[in-house]
Amino acid sequence: MSKETVYEVETRVYFKSFEEAFEKLPFLKNDLTRKIDWTTHTYGRELFKTDILLRFSEVINNGTKKYYLGYKDKDLGSICNIRAELDEEITSEMKVSTILKALTGKDVSVNIHTINSTLSDLGYERFMSFSGDNLTGWNEELKISLKLMHCEILEFPVLLELEMSAYSYDEALKTEEVLKSILEKLDLLDRVVRKEPPTLLFEVTQ
């Protein structure tokens, strides 16, 4: 979206349960230190069909509730998912959205109280939603962010997401290879789910 764009480079693997994940990867017990409950709404069906994701999320962490507007650009990966990503907190005061500026070319101010009507007025109607809970953390040895996600509605109700960040497309391609090598090291290649949660949700709800 800009020269400061951050690329999310991620992959995910499935498990039957959290217990199976902990048995397969014992280090998760120490690394996953935060529990987060979330609800995410996706907006703009036509945008979604072009592989762009516009979402509004409610996140509860340690009893504190916050709200975020999120944007993910088209997937540029082959092994993993590579997307330019931006999240903005919109919990309290009105502020001009960088995301909506990029989408519309206009200065659009939003907060939690106006986000639904604003997105609707811009032509981005909400068309699907889901909720779940995550255990999140960081593995120092592998230098990756981890998220163990539970959402019953999806084809794969338990997914472990392994994520790294890059600050250019070329760096993202190299990071993709690093993640692939981590999957091989952890013997997880046969568990990889290439489709992202919003795509999995779309397949079971639309």
Salt bridges, closest charged atoms under 4 A:
GLU8 OE1 - LYS72 NZ 2.94
GLU10 OE2 - ARG12 NH2 2.58
GLU10 OE2 - LYS72 NZ 3.80
GLU20 OE2 - ARG191 NH2 3.24
ASP37 OD1 - LYS35 NZ 2.94
GLU46 OE2 - LYS49 NZ 3.53
ASP51 OD1 - ARG83 NH2 2.75
GLU58 OE2 - LYS65 NZ 3.96
ASP75 OD2 - ARG194 NH1 2.93
GLU85 OE2 - ARG55 NH2 3.19
ASP87 OD1 - ARG55 NH2 3.59
ASP107 OD1 - LYS101 NZ 3.22
ASP133 OD2 - HIS150 ND1 3.27
GLU140 OE2 - LYS143 NZ 2.12
GLU141 OE2 - LYS185 NZ 3.57
GLU152 OE2 - HIS150 NE2 2.85
GLU161 OE2 - LYS147 NZ 3.65
ASP187 OD2 - LYS24 NZ 3.32
GLU196 OE1 - ARG83 NH2 2.65
GLU203 OE2 - LYS195 NZ 2.66
